[in-house]
Amino acid sequence: MADFVQVIDPGHGGHDPGAVANGLREKDLTLKIALYARDYIHENYENVKVYLTRDKDVFLGLSERADFANRLKADHFCSIHINAGGGKGFESFIYNGNYSNKPKTQALRNVLHDTIISETDFANRGKKEANFAVLRETNMSAVLTENGFIDNTFDATYLKSDFNLRKIAIAHAHGLAKAHGWKLKPKKQASKLSKSGVYYRVITGSFENRENAEQRVKELKAKGYDAFIDVYKK
Ligand SMILES: [Zn+2]
């Protein structure tokens, strides 16, 4: 099966800083979010290839960004921006015209939007439509996210933390994965994850009765945790 091609487009760059306020520049924030999202997607999902319209601080015109995705015959396009102008929270946009894949574009956006709202601390400003060039000129389903207001004190404080930028990126990754049905890569063995050779085990219970231990393992697995029974003899 051919890889799913996801284009992520960090807004602005180079001589175009985008919105600037509170010591922050939109172009820096969008790039960080895009890089985090790309790396997270490649690390966690199989058969997905993420292409960024830019992976450094360079200027790109709007049509160049759309052309990039069209040339790649991408399956989906996601542009990342930070808002400004006196508001607060998150909103997302799709193209406001009439086009054949609009219902699909809408459905994908709804999943992404709802995931980002549930995984970040942004207020929900709603699902919107606009005549933006990158949305209009891309041939595939396309969405543009506005991740908080750089000139709002609450949002700017949130955006100053790399931890939160990563959270926003991961929320995009989770939302896109859910929208497109991406499959998680099989879990790596602990031995492959540890470079130091040191492991930290978390024990959640000791039981005299094996059935009780099995019950605990079942509960943990149901919650998505890896668990196993280690028999200990005195
Ligand atoms: Zn912007």
Residues whose N, C-alpha, C, O or C-beta is under 5 A from the ligand:
A	BS01	ZN	G11 G18 H81 I82
